[in-house]
Amino acid sequence: MMRRAGRPGLIGMAARTAVVAGTATAVSGNVQRRQQGRADAKYDQQQYEAQQQQAAMDAAAAQAVANAQPAYAPPPPAAAPAGNDMMAQLTQLATLHSQGILSDEEFAAAKAKLLS
């Protein structure tokens, strides 16, 4: 039996074409997956940066609100009711009068001055 030298036969050529096509498909799939992975990573990085920027803006806004001065001045604290203070002074005058430190006239003058 004699072997033919030279060009491959039809079956050899079909087999070679199938191998080349299969290799091209595998390489193409790998390239596509790699490109998609890079695109996904870039998208994830952009989303992360956007979230960080939004968080920084929210923090700055909260700080600005915290540092803002009120548009009006708050009212001063209310003074203690005068009635309680007056009662304390009258009680003190009565104590001084009962101890004999104040005379009747001094007690009456101090009481009149306090009540007026």
QUITA-V964873 format. One line per field, one symbol per residue. ss: DSSP state (H for helix, E for strand, - for the rest). phi: phi as a letter, one per 40 degrees, with the letter a starting at -180 (. if undefined). psi: psi as a letter, one per 20 degrees, with the letter a starting at -180 (. if undefined). A space follows every 50 residues. Layout:
ss: ???
phi: ???
psi: ???
//
This chain:
ss: ---------HHHHHHHHHHHHHHHHHHHHHHHHHHHHHHHHHHHHHHHHH HHHHHHHHHHHHHHHHH--------------HHHHHHHHHHHHHHHHH-- ---HHHHHHHHHHHH-
phi: .bccbhcccccccccccccccccccccccccccccccccccccccccccc cccccccccccccccccccccbccccccccdccccccccccccccccccg cbcccccccccccccc
psi: ppqpqcqraggghhggghgggggggggggggghgghgggggggggggghh gggghhggghghhghhipqqiqpqqqqpqqphggghhgghggghghghij hprgghghghgghhi.
//
